[in-house]
Amino acid sequence: MKAVGFLKSLPITEADSLFDVEVPEPAPLANDLLVRIEAISVNPADAKRRIRTAVDTPHEAPFILGYDAVGIVEAAGDAVSGFEPGDRVWYAGDANRPGSYAELQCVDHRIAARAPTTAAPERAAALPLTTLTAWEMLFDRLQVPVDESPASVLVIGAAGGVGSITIQLARKLTGLRVIATASRHETADWCRRMGAHHIVDHRDLVASMRELGWETTDYIVQYADTAQHWDAMCELVAPQGKIGTIVETDERLDISDLQGKSAALCWELMFTRALFQTEDMYKQGRILDRAAAMVDDGIIETTETIILNGLSAETLKQAHAMIEKAATIGKIVVDYGN
């Protein structure tokens, strides 16, 4: 089958940073769905893994990236229940396995769900990874109550893929006042469209929050630069509040800054459940089921802003180049044209 892979970590401008390749079709394991992919989205995780995983030692075989997909089930393993060939499914995949830059992919059925019926594949593909990340961040890590409890959340990196769906989930499913960071008119407008109540400038976060009348906030979710915003987050988090981040850092952070407030720091990695085969990994399938229903019911909207066409190294290089500029609003998706 056709796929796009890489062997060595190279700048995206290099010819072999990503290349077209033919690889054997995958065979489903007992818990797997074999999916013919219709569309994917490209995430910062794709670019990070391309840049970091083969700096000194190349991969022995072409490494296939890709952590979002919508496609049609072609076959299922012996232990699979609830899915049949012909079902359209969506998922964010497993970082331990070959990704979705390919015509066919195997995925554990416990982390997949039927895709929304009202959104075309290239639109639905924008959501799985970011929805799982945002949902787990809000409700599993920070344990935000799903009710009308008065509280507030500051979303840093709000106009990106995860921030966009975090705003929607917080606005639709909780009583949180949503404060979103944005420094440009277009990003501010996007965040308001997603449902943010207030906009603040991440370039001087504390002062911007103060101007808005906020001394502290109950929850902070950080999707941009943990080290850059650390001091501001420690100052702005409320006593007994919680900070959640998805962005790793090589810089040393003084977590004792949170001690006086008895504040918590929580990490979220959407791949954790699949990586460690946790007993509750099935919850990701349930989250995606719920999200599909919310899309079909018009409660949340898809977040694609750029649609590229065709499974090819050329197309995916274009997507990686845009991702690496770190100025994308919403999500970049690729329609395979099946």
HELIX and SHEET records of a PDB file:
HELIX    1   1 PRO A   44  ARG A   52  1                                   9    
HELIX    2   2 HIS A  109  ILE A  111  5                                   3    
HELIX    3   3 PRO A  121  ALA A  124  1                                   4    
HELIX    4   4 PRO A  128  TRP A  135  1                                   8    
HELIX    5   5 GLU A  136  ARG A  141  3                                   6    
HELIX    6   6 GLY A  161  LEU A  173  1                                  13    
HELIX    7   7 HIS A  185  MET A  194  1                                  10    
HELIX    8   8 HIS A  202  ASP A  204  5                                   3    
HELIX    9   9 LEU A  205  LEU A  212  1                                   8    
HELIX   10  10 THR A  226  LEU A  236  1                                  11    
HELIX   11  11 ILE A  255  LEU A  258  5                                   4    
HELIX   12  12 THR A  272  LEU A  275  1                                   4    
HELIX   13  13 LYS A  283  ASP A  296  1                                  14    
HELIX   14  14 ALA A  313  GLU A  324  1                                  12    
SHEET    1   A 3 PHE A  19  GLU A  22  0                                        
SHEET    2   A 3 LYS A   2  PHE A   6 -1                                        
SHEET    3   A 3 PHE A  63  ILE A  64 -1                                        
SHEET    1   B 5 LEU A 104  ASP A 108  0                                        
SHEET    2   B 5 ASP A  32  VAL A  42 -1                                        
SHEET    3   B 5 ALA A  69  ALA A  76 -1                                        
SHEET    4   B 5 ARG A  88  TYR A  91 -1                                        
SHEET    5   B 5 ALA A 112  ARG A 114 -1                                        
SHEET    1   C 4 LEU A 104  ASP A 108  0                                        
SHEET    2   C 4 ASP A  32  VAL A  42 -1                                        
SHEET    3   C 4 LYS A 331  ASP A 335 -1                                        
SHEET    4   C 4 GLU A 304  ASN A 309  1                                        
SHEET    1   D 6 HIS A 198  VAL A 200  0                                        
SHEET    2   D 6 LEU A 176  THR A 181  1                                        
SHEET    3   D 6 ALA A 151  ILE A 156  1                                        
SHEET    4   D 6 THR A 217  GLN A 222  1                                        
SHEET    5   D 6 VAL A 237  THR A 245  1                                        
SHEET    6   D 6 ALA A 264  TRP A 267  1                                        
END                                                                             
